[in-house]
Amino acid sequence: MKQKINGSITIRELRKQEGLSEMPEIVKEAPLSDWYFKISSQKIKELSFEDLARLIREEQHLGFIVPFVIPFLEKDPSIGDLYDFELLRSFLSINKEFWNVNRDIALSFLSLVKNLIKTDYVSSYDWVDEEDKNEFIELLQNLQIQIN
């Protein structure tokens, strides 16, 4: 059964829920640190897809962020602010340990990936060229391997 994730929580509140200490020290010369501080007071549901993808790539708060974004990917797997499929592609950076420990989340995401493979999504999407289509198929295959 899918758990409904409430996006009204902020990163700062999420850190507390996860038992993490105060916000990490801000290093002005470090864009990642600056970015994280800027989004820390925003509600998760107010974050851009770029921010959500970045949180996933940085493996931050995955137990909350991954289940939160799966419904968006189910509606439109191509979503992304910087490029098509940015959010879906960010899942490649999730380590295998996360998937092994969080099997319910893994199975939910794997179901999404399998549905994309077996439905007519690949053939019906308006690809720029055949190479983009093949890269997407490879992405799905790599995600499937990573989760299993």
N, C-alpha and C positions, 0 to 999 in steps of 0.2 A: 504494500500500500504506500502511495506517495505521501510524503509529509508536506503540508503547505508551509512555505517559508514566508515569514512576515518581513517585508522589506523596509519596515518603518524603523528599524534599529540602525544606529550609526556605527561606524567602524570603532569609535571610542567605546561605545556600549558593548559592542561585540567582543572587544579585547577583554573587557571586564568579565563577560559571560564565560569566556574561554580561560579565565584565571590568569591572564597575562597582566603584568605590572603596568605602571604608567606608560604613557606614550614614549617610544624610543626618542633618544636625543636627536634633534634636528641638526643636520650638517648642511649648512648653506651651500657648500660647494658640491653637494651630492644631490642631483636632480631627483633621484628616487626618494630620498629622505624628505625633500621639500614637497614632492607630489603626495606622499603618504600623509604628511601632516595636513595638507590642504583638504584632502578628502575625508579626514578622520571625523569631522563633525557633520558630514553629509549622511543622509539616510541612504541605505543601500539602494532603495528603489529610485533614488534621484541620481545615482551614478551613471555616467555614460557607459556604453558598451565597451569603449576603449578602456575606461577605468576598471571595469569588471574583468576584461581580458588581461589587463596588466596585473590585477590582484591574483588571477589564476597563474599567470606566467611566473610571478614572484612567489607562488605557493603560499599565499596569505589567506587565512581563514577559509580554507577549502571546504571544510565540513559544512559551512553555511553558504558560501558563494556558489559552489557547484550545484547543489540542489535548487538554489534560487534561479540560476540561469538556464537550467535544463528546459523548463517550460517555454522560454523564449526561443530556444533552439528548435524545439518541437514545432513551433509555429513558423519559424523562418531560420533555417540553418545557415543562411548566407549573411546573417547580420554581422555588422562590424562598422566601426567609425572610420578606421584608416584604410581598410580594404575588405573586400567580400570574404566571408568565412573567417574573419579575424577571431571572433569569440570561439568558434568551434576549433580552430587551429591552436588556440591557446591551451587547449586540453592536452596537447602533446607534451607540454612541459611538466605535467603532473607525474610525480614519481610513482612507480609501481607499488611501493609500500602503502601509499594512500589508498589505492584501489583495493589492496589486500585487506586492509584494516576496515575499510568502509564498504563492505560488499553490497549493502542495500543501495548506496549511491552508485556504485559501479554497475550494478545490474540495471538500474534505471537509465544510466547513460548508455550502456551497451545496447539496451533495447532501442534507444533512439538511433544509434549508429546502424544497427541491423535493419531497422525500418528504412533508413535512407538507402541502404544497399539493395533491399529487395523491392522497394516501391519504384515507381517510374520517375522519381525525383531527378536522377542523373540524366535521364533522356529528355525530360521536359524543361530542365533549367536552360536559360539562355546564356550559354557559354560564349566567351570571347573567341575561343578556338579549341581545337581538340586537345592541345597540350594542357590547358586549364582544366578541362574535363578529366583528363587522365591524372593530373595532380590531385584533384578532389577524390577520385577513386582510391588513389594511393594513400591519401590522408585518412580516409575511412578504414582502409585495411590496417594502417599503422595504429590507429586508435583501438581497433578491435584486438590487435596483438598485444598492445600495451595493457589493456584491461584484463585480458584472460590470463 
